[in-house]
Amino acid sequence: MDNVGYQKTLRPSWFVGLIILFCFNPFQALAKDVAIGVFAYQGEQAATSDWNPLISYLNQTLPDHRFRLENHDAESLRQAIAGERIDLVITNPGYYIAMEAAFGLSRIATLESSGLSAAKALGSVVLVRSDRTDLQELSDLAGKRMAAVAPDAFGGYLLAAQEMLHNGVDPESDLKEIRFIGLPMDQIVEAVQQGQVDAGIVRACVPEQMVREKRLAPADFRVLSQRQENQFPCALSTPLYPNWPLAVTRQTDPVLAKQVARALLSMPQTADGMGWTVPADYQPVHDLYRELRVGPYAYLREITPEGLARRFWPWLLGALMALLAWIIHTVRAEHLVLRRTAQLRDSLHAREQAETRMRESQEQMEHLSRLSVLGELSGNLAHELNQPLTTIGTYARTVLRRQDSGRLTPEAISEACSQIVSEAERAGGIVQRIRHFAKKRSAVREPVDLVLIAKEARHLIIGMLAHPPTIHFDNRLPDHCRVLADGPQIQQVLLNLIKNALDAGRNLPPERHRVQVIVEAVDHWVHLHVIDQGCGLEPPQLAHLFEPFFTTKPDGLGLGLPICKTIIEAHGGRLWAEPNAAGPGMCFSFSLPCHDLPT
Ligand code: ADP
């Protein structure tokens, strides 16, 4: 029994008296047999002398039953429980929790000694010889030799083993040697004293008992990592654990269990204050076995999927939760990505549609702008076309008149016809150019000769006006230089600029009607300038020049320049205006990147 105090309560005289009483009990023959199996770790004799007083007390208190003691070692106690041969079990806390897990043992009372809590009654002590000054703490035991009772001894090994683990020494791997000597524990103390081992593990109070019995001198030994527990009378190296329980098996009659529990709780304390109390909490014992992975928790050492799962379930649960969180996150992210992609696709589609609409309306606007330029320029178009038509009519009439008067010579017919053809071609050319310019079309990009376009524009304007102004053309461009552009659009820009230049000189003397067009290469750019000597612009007007609807003309729209700017910028160029440096008037310029023809 792991309790020193209780042993002192066993008085032979009292015990003999109870036996006699038991023998002469007249009801004994009818009484039901109740076997109490005890873990007799110190041998049968000791166990019998320890527990018989309890048997006698129970027989006396519950005369309907005949309680008898069965002494067992650990294995035979296990077999007796498994074979359902015993009704009540008294064992140490370690074996109790093992049987609890294996056979459903259930405690009904816990042994108690006066002044001590039943929950804190058992501990261990690690002893060294007092001359071993190198050993002070449990952590000093690494690489040392130790003695203990047995690998499964509760107070004789396991309590100290756990405490050593807490101090960073694994008794299974960090010791030089662990020697299991068995009982009695005096042998362990002797092994330490004789220097066979460096330290020994014994149940708390064993050294004090040996001192009392003069088998050990206090000066001979020292306790490692000694600790104090409230009111506990002996030296300790470990925390305290609950005392021995008395338990019932699954088969025990519940009525009997109740009667025994009541009898135990009302059992008078011995002179040394030993008795029974309500069952203690054995969870700390479970925790110890689990941490050491022994007894009912030995499966934690097995490297099977089940063993690993049972051992690492908190980690596995954590990993599972993390995996679950990751899956949820991934699914959510995927969902968000899909949703965002759909939104982007929609907005891209909407943008494409808006761009298409904008392009269409821009083309429409450019077309209208071209028509507007033509409208403004074609004030004299009827007159212009009328001229060749009148000439044609005159020549035709001359031919008829000569025919009537008989003066029609082949030379005259020939001259009249060639004049008629030339005038008809001139009129056709004007119509052709206007139709080409006014045609509705989509923009393209191709290498174009800016000089040709400028000449064409000049031609178009001169052809449409009754009194065409002087438009000087100055080509300073190298031969190979082209621009990648939409020809008609650039022509439209030029027409706008030249028309504005002509408008600027309209109410001024004829010498200020002069317009100059210069095309030149600057670095890798082509610059085109339209220079007039017209009315010019004041700085405040210049600031708003390219804003839509800015106009100073009574019939102006104010859209020509903004459209020109849009066209030039869409070609990667720039459109700007500045006062004419060489006199009155303005200079409107645009630049386009030069596109060299392959040589
Ligand atoms: P609109 O010709 O219909 O007015 P534009 O956008 O072509 O529209 O021109 C805007 C304004 O810019 C004109 O009304 C005029 O005041 C000014 N402007 C354009 N070109 C010249 C120029 N060469 N000289 C002076 N003013 C000009």
Boltz pocket constraint, residues with backbone or C-beta under 6 A from the ligand:
constraints:
  - pocket:
      binder: B
      contacts: [[A, 496], [A, 497], [A, 500], [A, 501], [A, 504], [A, 532], [A, 534], [A, 535], [A, 536], [A, 537], [A, 545], [A, 547], [A, 550], [A, 551], [A, 552], [A, 553], [A, 555], [A, 556], [A, 557], [A, 558], [A, 559], [A, 560], [A, 561], [A, 562], [A, 585], [A, 586], [A, 588]]
      max_distance: 6.0
